[in-house]
């Protein structure tokens, strides 16, 4: 499809995301008149804002009134930010808050048509929630988890009604980011899947259906991007150099700023979960800087220090001598040689793993068509629309150039190159 210009291609790709096996154009879903959201943190309150903005009564549940009060304030702040950006009139924003109710009692979710869990990213927490939902949710209610990568099939199994369970992975901030990753479990009924595709449209999201695996499609492809950006810092590139390379490429922010915004403690938890599941090799470089920064209390924007320092507004990144000194010490301890990098090398080094992993999720059937990858990256991670997406860029490069670049990086890392850089078995599927 590279005969289309990038913007035409992205528009075409968006039209294709509705082509989902087992879902016919005339298939009806379930009616959604009331929504419950479990977890009043930033993600849960952001999800609530999505439904309030669509005029749907929403119940926000958490363990105590203190958490719920914070959630109400977050909802109000999000709606006010939408007023300031011209998306809502002030009077409407105040009116929409009337549609929000809060509770600490699961029984108050019993009349909801859709219940979305947005609790802490731990399997034991989610197991407890879905056992409760299986008991209190009404017959026919859609039960969704906002997990960013845990096993949706396992979560579904503990509910006692797995056909009603699906993954709805919102991106942060939930009321801003336009992507909704819809995770189809093995037992998810077609009717529930069709319902969630409809839900994505009424809350003004681009819904992309993916299969269930660790990290699903989005975070699974993001991992190589994050890994190599961390390795580049260890090898001598400064965070501001990496981020500048990506903003010059067209991204709204680079991987280091994105990591600080998400929270380096969140990254540490994700790394530990991957390690426990033996999804990463025993490479001492993997995540070492993230853990070192977090160990110094540098968790990102939430602590005003991470890859960068942050000033009074808590949002503007300032190059940090402390972070660089920590990097230099860790690199010396590991014997990692340092050098400078061009912007082109930085971008290629981080995007090649994305392209390679994209070929794997296509080959494994995790996404329904290669163009879904580009929709995920454009609407979930801000890949510049003027460049089409990772698959579009791979096709511009051509199969042999992509393969040879991967093989060159594989050769340059004798110990772990086979793990990180071996071309995907079905790489050619991206170019069909």
C-alpha positions in Angstrom: 0.0 0.0 0.0 3.0 2.3 -0.2 1.6 3.6 -3.5 -0.7 5.7 -1.2 0.8 8.6 0.6 1.1 8.2 4.4 -2.0 10.1 5.3 -4.1 8.2 2.7 -2.7 5.0 4.0 -3.5 5.7 7.7 -7.1 6.7 6.7 -7.4 3.4 4.8 -5.9 1.5 7.7 -8.5 3.0 10.1 -11.3 1.8 7.8 -9.8 -1.7 7.9 -9.8 -2.1 11.7 -13.5 -3.1 11.7 -12.7 -6.1 9.6 -12.7 -8.7 12.4 -13.1 -12.4 11.9 -16.4 -13.7 13.2 -18.0 -10.2 13.3 -20.4 -9.6 10.4 -21.5 -6.0 9.5 -25.1 -6.6 10.6 -24.3 -8.3 13.9 -25.9 -6.6 16.9 -24.3 -6.1 20.3 -25.6 -5.5 23.8 -27.2 -2.2 24.9 -25.0 -0.1 27.1 -27.0 2.4 29.2 -24.9 2.4 32.4 -21.2 1.8 33.0 -19.2 0.9 36.2 -15.5 1.6 36.6 -13.5 -0.1 39.3 -10.5 2.0 40.5 -10.6 5.8 41.0 -7.0 6.4 40.2 -5.8 8.4 37.2 -6.6 5.6 34.7 -10.0 4.8 36.2 -11.1 8.4 36.5 -9.9 9.0 33.0 -12.0 6.1 31.7 -15.0 7.4 33.6 -14.5 10.8 31.8 -14.7 8.9 28.4 -18.2 7.6 29.2 -19.4 10.8 30.9 -18.4 12.7 27.8 -20.7 10.4 25.8 -23.6 11.1 28.2 -23.6 7.7 29.8 -24.3 7.5 33.6 -21.1 6.1 35.3 -20.5 4.6 38.7 -16.9 4.9 40.0 -15.9 2.3 42.7 -12.9 2.2 45.0 -12.0 0.9 48.5 -12.6 4.0 50.5 -14.0 7.6 50.4 -10.5 9.1 50.3 -9.7 7.4 47.0 -13.2 8.3 45.6 -12.7 12.0 46.6 -9.4 12.0 44.6 -11.2 10.3 41.7 -14.0 13.0 41.7 -11.3 15.7 41.6 -9.5 14.0 38.8 -12.8 13.7 36.8 -13.5 17.4 37.4 -10.0 18.4 36.4 -10.2 16.3 33.2 -13.5 17.8 32.2 -12.2 21.3 32.9 -9.1 20.6 30.7 -11.5 19.6 27.9 -13.3 23.0 28.3 -10.0 24.8 28.1 -9.0 22.9 24.9 -12.4 23.7 23.3 -13.9 20.2 23.4 -16.7 21.0 25.8 -18.7 24.0 26.9 -18.3 24.9 30.6 -22.0 24.4 31.3 -22.0 21.0 29.7 -18.9 19.9 31.6 -20.6 20.8 34.9 -23.8 18.9 33.8 -21.8 15.8 32.9 -20.5 15.5 36.4 -24.1 14.9 37.6 -23.9 11.6 35.7 -21.1 10.4 37.9 -21.9 8.5 41.1 -19.3 6.9 43.5 -19.5 3.9 45.8 -17.4 1.4 47.9 -20.1 -1.3 47.5 -19.8 -3.8 44.6 -23.6 -4.3 44.8 -24.0 -0.8 43.4 -22.6 -2.2 40.1 -25.4 -4.8 39.8 -27.4 -2.8 37.3 -24.4 -1.8 35.0 -24.4 -3.0 31.5 -20.6 -2.6 31.2 -18.1 -2.8 34.1 -14.4 -2.0 33.5 -11.8 -2.9 36.0 -8.9 -0.4 36.2 -7.2 -1.5 39.4 -3.5 -2.1 40.2 -1.7 -4.2 37.6 -1.4 -7.4 39.7 -3.0 -10.7 38.9 -4.2 -11.4 42.4 -5.9 -8.0 42.6 -7.7 -8.7 39.3 -8.7 -12.2 40.3 -10.4 -10.9 43.4 -12.3 -8.3 41.5 -13.5 -10.7 38.8 -14.6 -13.3 41.3 -16.8 -10.5 42.9 -18.1 -9.4 39.5 -19.1 -12.9 38.5 -21.3 -12.9 41.6 -22.8 -9.4 41.5 -23.0 -8.3 37.8 -26.3 -8.8 36.1 -26.8 -11.4 33.4 -25.6 -10.1 30.1 -23.3 -7.5 31.6 -20.0 -7.1 29.7 -17.0 -7.5 32.1 -13.8 -5.8 30.9 -10.3 -5.5 32.3 -8.0 -2.6 31.5 -4.9 -4.6 32.0 -2.1 -3.6 29.8 -0.7 -7.1 29.4 -1.9 -9.7 31.9 -3.6 -12.9 30.8 -7.2 -12.0 29.8 -8.1 -15.7 29.6 -7.1 -16.4 33.2 -8.9 -13.3 34.4 -12.0 -14.5 32.5 -11.8 -18.0 34.0 -12.1 -16.8 37.6 -15.3 -14.8 36.8 -17.3 -18.0 36.1 -18.7 -16.3 33.0 -15.7 -16.1 30.6 -17.9 -15.5 27.5 -18.8 -12.1 29.0 -15.1 -11.0 29.6 -12.9 -9.0 27.4 -9.9 -6.7 27.6 -10.3 -3.0 27.1 -6.9 -1.4 27.2 -7.1 2.3 27.4 -4.0 4.5 26.9 -3.0 7.2 29.3 -4.4 9.8 29.7 -7.5 7.7 28.9 -9.7 10.7 28.0 -7.1 12.1 25.6 -5.5 9.2 23.8 -7.6 8.0 20.8 -6.6 4.3 20.8 -8.6 1.5 22.5 -7.0 -2.0 22.3 -9.8 -4.5 22.4 -8.4 -7.9 23.6 -10.4 -10.9 22.5 -10.1 -13.8 24.8 -10.5 -17.4 23.8 -14.0 -17.6 25.3 -15.1 -14.0 24.5 -18.4 -14.2 22.7 -18.8 -12.5 19.3 -21.7 -10.5 20.7 -19.5 -9.0 23.5 -16.7 -8.2 21.0 -19.3 -6.5 18.7 -20.5 -4.5 21.7 -17.1 -3.3 22.5 -16.4 -2.2 19.0 -19.6 -0.2 19.2 -18.5 1.2 22.6 -15.2 2.4 21.1 -17.2 4.6 18.6 -19.5 6.1 21.1 -16.6 7.2 23.3 -14.8 8.5 20.2 -11.9 6.0 20.3 -10.4 4.0 17.5 -10.8 0.4 18.6 -8.4 -2.2 17.3 -9.1 -5.9 18.1 -6.1 -8.0 19.1 -5.5 -11.4 20.5 -4.5 -12.4 24.0 -0.7 -12.7 24.7 1.7 -11.1 27.2 1.6 -7.4 26.4 -1.0 -7.9 23.7 0.0 -6.1 20.5 0.8 -2.6 21.7 3.0 -3.1 24.7 4.6 -6.1 23.2 5.8 -4.0 20.3 6.7 -1.2 22.6 9.1 -3.3 24.6 11.9 -3.4 22.0 11.5 0.3 21.6 12.0 0.9 25.3 14.8 -1.6 25.6 16.9 -0.1 22.9 16.3 3.5 24.1 17.6 2.4 27.5 20.6 0.6 26.0 21.4 3.8 23.9 21.6 5.9 27.1 23.8 3.2 28.7 26.1 3.4 25.6 26.5 7.2 25.8 23.4 8.9 24.3 21.8 11.4 26.5 18.0 11.3 27.1 17.6 14.7 25.5 19.5 13.5 22.4 17.2 10.4 22.0 14.1 12.4 22.6 15.2 15.2 20.1 15.8 12.5 17.5 12.2 11.3 17.8 10.6 14.7 18.0 12.5 15.7 14.9 11.2 12.5 13.3 7.7 13.7 14.2 6.7 12.1 17.5 5.1 14.4 20.1 7.6 13.1 22.6 10.5 10.8 22.8 10.8 7.5 24.8 12.6 9.0 27.8 10.0 11.7 28.3 7.3 9.1 27.8 8.9 6.8 30.4 9.1 9.6 33.0 5.4 10.5 32.3 4.3 6.8 32.8 6.5 6.3 35.9 9.7 4.4 36.1 8.3 2.5 39.0 5.6 1.2 36.6 8.4 0.2 34.2 10.2 -1.6 37.1 7.1 -3.6 37.9 6.7 -4.6 34.3 10.3 -5.7 34.0 9.9 -7.9 37.1 6.8 -9.5 35.7 8.5 -10.2 32.4 11.5 -11.6 34.2 9.3 -13.9 36.3 7.7 -15.2 33.2 11.1 -15.7 31.5 10.3 -13.3 28.7 13.6 -11.5 28.9 17.1 -13.0 29.0 19.6 -12.8 31.9 21.2 -9.7 30.4 22.6 -7.4 33.2 22.0 -4.4 30.9 18.2 -5.0 30.6 16.4 -2.4 32.6 19.4 -1.7 34.8 19.2 2.1 34.4 15.5 2.2 35.1 16.0 0.2 38.3 19.0 2.4 39.3 17.0 5.6 38.7 14.0 4.2 40.7 16.4 3.1 43.4 17.4 6.7 43.9 13.8 7.8 44.1 13.8 9.1 40.6 10.4 7.8 39.4 9.7 10.4 36.7 7.3 13.3 36.7 5.5 12.1 39.9 8.7 12.8 41.9 10.0 15.6 39.7 13.0 13.5 38.8 13.6 10.5 36.5 15.5 10.5 33.2 15.2 14.2 33.6 14.8 16.8 36.4 11.5 18.7 36.4 10.9 22.3 37.3 8.0 24.0 39.1 5.4 23.0 36.6 6.3 19.3 37.0 6.0 18.7 33.3 9.0 20.4 31.5 12.0 18.1 31.3 15.4 19.5 32.2 18.6 17.6 31.4 19.9 16.1 34.6 23.5 15.9 35.6 22.6 13.5 38.4 20.9 11.1 36.0 23.9 11.2 33.6 26.3 10.7 36.5 24.3 7.6 37.6 24.3 6.4 33.9 28.1 6.8 33.7 28.6 4.9 37.0 26.4 2.0 35.9 28.0 1.8 32.5 31.5 1.6 34.0 30.4 -1.1 36.4 29.1 -3.2 33.5 32.0 -2.4 31.2 29.8 -0.8 28.6 31.7 1.4 26.1 30.2 4.8 25.4 30.1 6.8 22.1 28.0 9.3 20.3 25.1 8.5 18.0 23.5 10.3 15.0 19.7 11.0 15.1 19.2 8.5 12.2 21.0 5.7 14.1 18.9 6.4 17.2 15.6 6.2 15.3 16.6 3.1 13.4 17.9 1.4 16.4 14.6 1.8 18.3 12.2 1.3 15.4 13.7 -1.9 14.0 12.6 -4.0 17.0 9.1 -2.6 16.6 9.1 -3.6 12.9 10.4 -7.1 13.8 7.9 -7.6 16.6 5.1 -6.4 14.3 6.0 -9.2 12.0 5.6 -11.6 14.9 2.2 -10.4 16.0 1.0 -10.5 12.4 2.5 -14.0 11.9 0.9 -15.3 15.1 -2.5 -13.7 14.3 -2.4 -11.4 17.3 -3.5 -8.6 14.9 -5.9 -9.2 12.1 -3.9 -7.4 9.4 -0.5 -5.6 9.2 -2.1 -2.2 8.9 -3.6 -2.6 12.4 0.0 -2.2 13.7 0.2 1.3 12.1 -3.1 2.3 13.6 -1.9 1.1 17.1 1.3 3.1 16.8 -0.3 6.2 15.3 -3.2 6.5 17.8 -1.6 4.9 20.8 2.0 6.2 20.7 1.9 9.2 18.5 3.8 7.8 15.5 3.8 10.7 13.0 0.9 10.3 10.6 3.0 11.9 8.0 5.2 8.8 8.1 2.4 6.2 8.0 3.6 3.9 10.8 6.2 1.2 11.4 4.8 -1.2 8.8 4.5 1.6 6.2 8.1 2.6 6.9 9.3 -1.0 6.7 7.7 -1.3 3.2 9.4 1.9 2.1 12.7 0.3 3.2 12.0 -3.0 1.6 12.3 -6.6 3.0 16.0 -7.1 2.3 17.1 -3.8 3.8 15.1 -4.5 7.0 16.4 -8.0 7.2 20.1 -7.0 6.6 19.8 -4.3 9.3 18.4 -6.7 11.8 21.2 -9.2 11.0 23.9 -6.5 11.3 22.6 -5.7 14.9 22.4 -9.4 15.6 26.1 -9.8 14.6 27.2 -6.8 16.7 25.9 -8.4 19.9 27.3 -12.0 20.0 25.8 -12.8 23.4 22.2 -11.5 23.1 21.9 -10.6 19.4 20.0 -13.8 18.5 17.4 -13.0 21.2 16.9 -9.4 20.4 17.6 -9.1 16.6 17.0 -12.4 14.8 14.6 -11.6 11.9 11.0 -12.7 12.7 10.2 -16.1 11.0 7.4 -14.5 9.0 9.0 -11.1 8.4 7.9 -11.2 4.8 4.2 -11.0 5.8 4.7 -7.3 6.5 5.5 -6.8 2.8 2.7 -8.9 1.2 
